[in-house]
Amino acid sequence: MRVLVCDPLADRALERLQEAGLEVTVRPGMSPEELAQELSRGHRAVVVRSATKLRKAALDSAQGVELIVRAGVGLDNIDVEAARAKGIRVENTPRASSDSVAELALGHMFALARHLPQATQSMREGRWEKKAFKGTEIQGKTLGVIGIGRIGQALARRALCLGMSVVAHDAYVDAAPLAGVEMVSKEELLQRADFVSLHVPQDPAGPVIGAEEFSLMKEGAYLVNCARGGVVDEEALLTALDTGKLAGAGLDVFAVEPPTNARLLQHPQVTLTPHVGAQTAEAQGRVGDEVVDILVAYARSA
């Protein structure tokens, strides 16, 4: 089976594919024109991460493609409807990066609560401002998790171990999937939570968190988004930060990536990472293994 790998994949995963007898072509960084041309060359399977965009125009050029594997969770860079209309199966690797994303969300929470970026910058500039960085403890606070799937559950488990109370809301889940997690409405979650962490896909209807949702949140609450950039209305977020409604926000994802919103990038109450939720050695190894398992199973079933 011929496999086109469009974005970087762990070396061990590539070795395993070759050991399984698959013919692998690795071509990261293709232009849309190069991608369309490559898709016309008879590859049966295509592997992408988040960089490669498989839109309808590219998929219309696909010849012989039967399977697309997204090495990651979100499918927003793939026109799934167009793929399925051509009879192409679409798979992802939802389990592999859950722990890494959850740990990053928790890292943002700690950085916000203890002003770690500001304190680091202050010391690099030669200042010793012990009284300037009075923080808040995580223990005893309430975490609100919007989206209690694999990543939300991984974060909830860690928060419970830290002595936090956890409330959750999920449009598709009624019963709590973990002991210690209380399922509530989104409105109640926003009103009760000291920290709100988002773990939901992007909604075509618009942001999940906007001006109305910010108005419901506690004064001095924190927002963490390691899900998708379009989940949060960034202008409404800036207003909430500037008015003091929110004490801070931790962002790994942005409406436009790389982000171009200078106010957001320079805001002193925002911690920023460049969409690195799954970027750990462990997670990438697991992602690669899951991709290989899917491809080899498909090849053997043919």
Residue, then its C-alpha position, 0 to 999 in steps of 0.5 A: m500500500r502506498v502512503l503519502v505522509c504530508d507532515p512530520l511524523a516520528d521517525r519510529a513510526l516511519e520505520r514501522l510503516q516500512e517494516a510492515g511493507l508499506e511504500v511511504t512517501v514523505r513530503p512535508g511543506m507542499s504548496p496547495e498545487e504540489l499537494a494536489q499533484e501528489l494526491s493524483r499519483g495513486h497513494r491509497a492512504v494520506v497522513v496529515r497533521s494540522a499544517t496540511k489542509l485537505r480542502k475540496a479543491a485538493l481532494d478533487s485531485a485525489q486518485g485512488v485515495e481510500l484513507i486519510v489519517r489525521a495524526g492528532v485530534g481535530l479534523d478542521n483542516i480536512d473537508v470531511e464531507a468532501a472526502r466521504a463524498k468521494g468514498i474516502r475514509v477519515e480517521n484520527t488519533p484521539r487518545a494519543s495526545s490527551d495527557s499532553v494537552a491536559e498537562l499544558a492546560l494545567g501549566h497555563m493555570f499555574a502560570l496564570a495563578r503565580h504570574l510566572p511569565q511576568a516574574t521571569q521577565s522582571m528578573r531578567e530585567g534585573r529587578w527583585e519584585k517580591k511583593a509585585f507578584k502576589g498569586t493565588e493557590i490552585q488548591g480549593k478553587t473550582l475548575g470548570v471543564i467545558g467538554i468532558g471528553r478524553i482531554g477534559q477528563a485527563l485535566a479533571r483527574r489532575a485537578l482533583c488530585l490538586g484539591m480542586s473542585v471540578v464542575a463540567h458541562d458537555a452538550y453530549v454528556d449527561a452523566a459524570p464520567l469520573a467520580g468527583v466531577e459534577m455535571v452542570s449547565k454551561e451557565e452554572l459552570l461559568q458562574r461557579a468556576d474560578f478557572v474555565s478550561l475549554h476542550v471542545p471542537q470549533d463550532p461552525a455556528g460561532p464561538v462557544i465563549g463570547a461576551e455573554e458568557f464572559s458576563l456570567m463568569k466570576e470577577g477575577a476568573y481565569l480562562v484557558n483555551c487549549a482546544r481551537g482558536g475559534v472557540v473563543d471570541e478574542e475581542a470579547l476576551l480582550t474586553a473582559l481582560d481590560t475591564g478586570k472581569l477576567a484576571g487572566a487567560g492562557l491560550d495555546v490556540f488562536a482564531v488565526e494561526p500564527p496569530t496576528n492580533a497584536r493586542l492579544l499577543q502583548h497583553p500582560q495578563v495572557t500566557l501564550t504558547p504556539h499550539v503545542g498541546a500535543q508537542t511532547a516526545e511522549a505524545q508524538g511517539r503515541v500519535g505515530d504508533e496510533v497512525v501506524d496501527i490504523l494504516v497497517a490494520y487497513a492494509r491487512s484488511a484489504 
